[in-house]
Amino acid sequence: MKGLILAGGRATRLRPLTHVTNKHLLPVYKKPMIFYSLEAMARAGVEEVLITTNPEHAGDFINLLRSGADFGLKLSYEIQDDSVGGIAQAIGLAESFAGADKLLVLLGDNIFTHDLSRAVKAFEKRKKGAMIFGKEVEHPEHYGVIELNGDRVVSIVEKPKRPKGNLAQTGVYFYDDRVFDFVKRQKPSGRGELEVTDLNSFYVKEGTMIVEVMDGYWIDAGTSADELLAAGNRVAELKEHFS
């Protein structure tokens, strides 16, 4: 399995911090935010990782991370020229990198303690399909909400007014090599992006999307200054999990 970390976007909700840098380079406790995704990849047993980012900050990532040897990883880099193209478009940029391998995708602002290594080994044995990771949250109306039948996902509803449950879709995804064909078949949403929820719906409709509920701590640290601050404070308390 190969890994993909998405570290693009404009992060307008974190301005003025992001006027001069990419949000994934902002500090969370004592490390740049992107470090946590790289460490999660290494813990999962993934060795080759592609980082996608916007052109104006690509050099900063290369200067900071270089080859990835400090993390025990081999890093590659790809530019997402269209910063509002959407998550699914960024996933599509990994086609030549991934080849016929399965793909672990992390949104670079997700920080979590859940160990993905067992899920990686199990997913490698599956013939086809995808897997998302859910987390029970207090305000599911702010997320994509997962509806289940056993461990099978029957729907993912983005920011519903009346959520059917409290299991939110996190920014952690496993895909088979058909994901790139599905990206090519997508149409932009109302806001002009290729949405990851729409991409996941291809697997949901064919009945091959499963879910694993994450334990421990998880946060989307890049949504606001308050979440960024909360992430730093909580990581400081849980530093033994992020050493």
Secondary structure, DSSP 8 states (H G I E B T S, - for coil): -EEEEE--S--GGGTTGGGSS-GGGSEETTEEHHHHHHHHHHHHT--EEEEEE-GGGHHHHHHHHTTSGGGT-EEEEEE-S-TTS-HHHHHHTTHHHHTTS-EEEEETTEEE----HHHHHHHHT-SS-EEEEEEE-S-GGGSEEEEEETTEEEEEEES-SS-S-SEEEEEEEEE-TTHHHHHHH----TTSS--HHHHHHHHHHHT-EEEEE--S-EEETTS-HHHHHHHHHHHHHTGGG--
